[in-house]
Amino acid sequence: MENEKDDLDLIADLDLGLDLKKHISDKPRLIGYTRYGPTEKNKANFEDDMGYLISDVSFLDQAGSKTTEYRPQLEKCINQLRQGDRLNIPSIDRLARNTKELVELIKRIADKGVSIEFEREGIKLDPVLPDFEEKLNLIEGIYKAEQAVALERRKEGLIKAKKKGVRLGRPTKVSDEKRSQIRRRLTDGEKAPSLAKEYGISESLVYTIGREDKR
């Protein structure tokens, strides 16, 4: 029970972003970082992370999984890193919310001469070791593969949508009746610029509507 109380006191300190120990010397430090979301489940996960947060200096963010959500303690952590430090993180998902962000953050941290250790995955990345570039290239390769798969799925989705007759792109103010009128008038020889002005749409849209019956 006494150890549990110590752990809760540790969380309170971390919530304030306080340094657990302040070292006056410039010797390499063990830095801890993690984040947890606002839900009870994520808080429970955070409690499981506590064992990895005992370090010279630790930082904690309360933030969800959205990539755009700002994490002030992460920025503070990276800004305070110095060459030779080791950044200790419970798991990859505590640092990054997607592979692109992971690669970018690893590069930022490595550029400072700092090694990274992801405890649960057992992954160690040290920029001074010869296998660092190989490991980083592997992670980048995974990201590129993810992007390629996502692009392929998007293209497949567009093809299926077109086959079903779904109109793609931004919605326009042109009704089906007006589209029919525009196609007929173009066929009769009227010019796209005058039709665009009359219907309050762009010339490119007029040409697009004119091609619809030819698909």
C-alpha positions as CSV (number, residue, x, y, z in Angstrom):
1,M,0.0,0.0,0.0
2,E,2.9,2.3,0.8
3,N,4.4,1.8,-2.6
4,E,0.9,2.5,-4.2
5,K,0.8,5.8,-2.3
6,D,4.3,6.7,-3.6
7,D,3.1,6.0,-7.2
8,L,0.0,8.2,-6.8
9,D,2.3,11.0,-5.5
10,L,4.4,10.5,-8.6
11,I,1.4,10.9,-10.9
12,A,0.5,14.2,-9.1
13,D,4.0,15.5,-9.8
14,L,3.9,14.4,-13.4
15,D,0.6,16.1,-14.0
16,L,2.3,19.4,-13.1
17,G,5.2,18.5,-15.5
18,L,7.6,18.7,-12.6
19,D,11.2,17.3,-12.7
20,L,11.5,14.3,-10.3
21,K,15.2,14.9,-9.8
22,K,17.3,17.8,-10.9
23,H,20.9,17.0,-11.8
24,I,23.3,19.9,-11.9
25,S,25.9,17.9,-13.8
26,D,25.9,17.4,-17.5
27,K,26.1,13.6,-17.3
28,P,23.6,11.7,-19.5
29,R,20.1,11.4,-18.0
30,L,17.3,8.9,-18.2
31,I,14.2,10.8,-19.4
32,G,10.7,9.4,-19.2
33,Y,7.7,10.4,-21.4
34,T,4.2,9.1,-21.8
35,R,0.7,10.3,-22.5
36,Y,-2.8,9.1,-21.6
37,G,-6.2,9.9,-23.0
38,P,-9.3,11.3,-21.1
39,T,-11.2,8.0,-20.8
40,E,-11.0,5.7,-17.8
41,K,-9.6,2.9,-20.0
42,N,-6.7,5.1,-21.0
43,K,-6.1,6.2,-17.4
44,A,-5.9,2.5,-16.5
45,N,-3.4,2.0,-19.2
46,F,-1.4,4.9,-17.8
47,E,-1.3,3.3,-14.4
48,D,0.3,0.3,-16.1
49,D,2.9,2.7,-17.6
50,M,4.0,4.0,-14.2
51,G,6.8,1.4,-13.8
52,Y,8.5,2.9,-16.9
53,L,8.4,6.5,-15.7
54,I,10.9,6.3,-12.8
55,S,13.7,8.4,-14.3
56,D,15.8,11.5,-13.7
57,V,13.2,13.7,-15.4
58,S,9.7,12.7,-16.5
59,F,7.0,14.3,-18.7
60,L,3.3,13.5,-19.0
61,D,0.7,14.7,-21.4
62,Q,-3.0,14.1,-21.1
63,A,-4.1,14.0,-24.8
64,G,-6.2,11.8,-27.0
65,S,-5.2,9.9,-30.2
66,K,-5.9,12.8,-32.7
67,T,-2.6,13.6,-34.5
68,T,-3.4,17.4,-34.5
69,E,-3.9,17.5,-30.7
70,Y,-1.0,19.6,-29.2
71,R,1.1,18.0,-26.5
72,P,3.0,20.7,-24.5
73,Q,4.9,18.2,-22.3
74,L,6.3,16.4,-25.3
75,E,7.6,19.6,-26.8
76,K,9.1,20.6,-23.4
77,C,10.6,17.1,-23.2
78,I,12.3,17.3,-26.6
79,N,13.5,20.8,-26.1
80,Q,15.2,19.8,-22.8
81,L,16.9,16.7,-24.3
82,R,20.7,16.9,-24.6
83,Q,23.3,14.7,-26.2
84,G,23.8,11.3,-24.5
85,D,20.4,11.3,-22.8
86,R,18.2,8.2,-23.1
87,L,14.4,8.7,-23.7
88,N,12.4,6.0,-22.1
89,I,8.8,5.5,-23.4
90,P,6.4,2.7,-22.3
91,S,5.3,1.9,-25.9
92,I,5.3,3.3,-29.4
93,D,1.7,4.5,-29.2
94,R,2.6,6.7,-26.3
95,L,5.0,8.7,-28.5
96,A,3.2,8.8,-31.8
97,R,-0.3,8.4,-33.2
98,N,0.7,7.2,-36.6
99,T,3.8,6.0,-38.5
100,K,4.5,9.4,-40.2
101,E,4.5,11.2,-36.8
102,L,6.7,8.4,-35.3
103,V,9.3,8.8,-38.0
104,E,9.3,12.6,-37.7
105,L,9.7,12.5,-33.9
106,I,12.4,9.8,-33.9
107,K,14.4,12.0,-36.3
108,R,13.9,15.1,-34.1
109,I,15.1,13.2,-31.0
110,A,18.0,11.4,-32.8
111,D,19.3,14.7,-34.2
112,K,19.9,15.7,-30.6
113,G,22.1,12.6,-30.1
114,V,19.5,11.0,-27.8
115,S,18.7,7.3,-27.8
116,I,15.1,6.0,-27.5
117,E,13.8,2.9,-25.9
118,F,10.3,1.6,-26.3
119,E,9.9,-0.7,-23.3
120,R,6.9,-2.9,-24.3
121,E,8.1,-3.5,-27.8
122,G,11.7,-4.0,-26.7
123,I,13.0,-1.6,-29.4
124,K,16.1,0.5,-28.8
125,L,17.1,3.2,-31.3
126,D,20.5,4.8,-30.7
127,P,21.8,7.2,-33.4
128,V,25.4,6.4,-32.6
129,L,25.0,2.6,-33.3
130,P,25.4,1.3,-36.9
131,D,22.0,-0.4,-36.9
132,F,20.1,2.9,-36.3
133,E,19.6,3.8,-40.0
134,E,18.5,0.3,-40.8
135,K,15.8,0.4,-38.1
136,L,14.7,3.8,-39.1
137,N,14.5,2.8,-42.7
138,L,12.4,-0.2,-41.7
139,I,9.9,2.1,-39.9
140,E,9.9,4.5,-42.9
141,G,9.2,1.5,-45.2
142,I,6.2,0.5,-43.0
143,Y,4.9,4.1,-43.3
144,K,5.3,4.1,-47.1
145,A,3.6,0.7,-47.3
146,E,0.7,2.0,-45.2
147,Q,0.4,5.1,-47.5
148,A,0.4,2.9,-50.6
149,V,-2.3,0.6,-49.2
150,A,-4.5,3.6,-48.2
151,L,-4.1,5.2,-51.7
152,E,-5.0,1.9,-53.3
153,R,-8.1,1.5,-51.1
154,R,-9.2,5.1,-51.9
155,K,-8.9,4.4,-55.6
156,E,-10.9,1.2,-55.3
157,G,-13.5,3.1,-53.4
158,L,-13.8,5.8,-56.0
159,I,-14.2,3.2,-58.8
160,K,-16.9,1.3,-56.9
161,A,-18.7,4.6,-56.2
162,K,-18.6,5.6,-59.9
163,K,-20.0,2.2,-60.9
164,K,-22.9,2.8,-58.4
165,G,-23.6,6.2,-60.0
166,V,-22.4,8.2,-57.0
167,R,-21.6,11.8,-58.0
168,L,-18.1,12.5,-56.6
169,G,-16.5,15.8,-55.7
170,R,-17.9,18.8,-54.0
171,P,-21.7,19.3,-54.2
172,T,-22.9,21.9,-56.6
173,K,-26.0,24.1,-56.8
174,V,-26.8,22.7,-60.3
175,S,-29.9,20.5,-60.2
176,D,-30.4,17.6,-62.5
177,E,-32.9,19.6,-64.5
178,K,-30.5,22.5,-65.0
179,R,-27.7,20.0,-66.0
180,S,-30.0,18.6,-68.7
181,Q,-30.7,22.1,-69.9
182,I,-27.0,23.0,-70.1
183,R,-26.2,19.8,-72.0
184,R,-29.0,20.5,-74.5
185,R,-27.9,24.1,-75.0
186,L,-24.3,23.1,-75.5
187,T,-25.4,20.6,-78.1
188,D,-27.4,23.4,-79.8
189,G,-24.2,25.4,-80.1
190,E,-24.4,27.8,-77.2
191,K,-21.0,28.8,-75.7
192,A,-19.8,27.7,-72.3
193,P,-18.8,31.2,-71.0
194,S,-22.3,32.6,-71.5
195,L,-23.9,29.5,-69.9
196,A,-21.5,29.7,-67.0
197,K,-22.5,33.3,-66.4
198,E,-26.2,32.6,-66.7
199,Y,-26.2,29.7,-64.3
200,G,-23.7,31.2,-61.9
201,I,-21.1,28.4,-62.2
202,S,-17.6,28.0,-63.6
203,E,-16.8,27.3,-67.2
204,S,-15.0,24.1,-66.2
205,L,-18.2,22.9,-64.6
206,V,-20.2,23.7,-67.7
207,Y,-17.7,21.6,-69.8
208,T,-17.9,18.8,-67.2
209,I,-21.7,18.8,-67.4
210,G,-21.5,18.7,-71.2
211,R,-19.4,15.5,-71.0
212,E,-21.7,13.7,-68.6
213,D,-24.0,12.3,-71.2
214,K,-21.0,11.0,-73.1
215,R,-19.7,8.8,-70.3
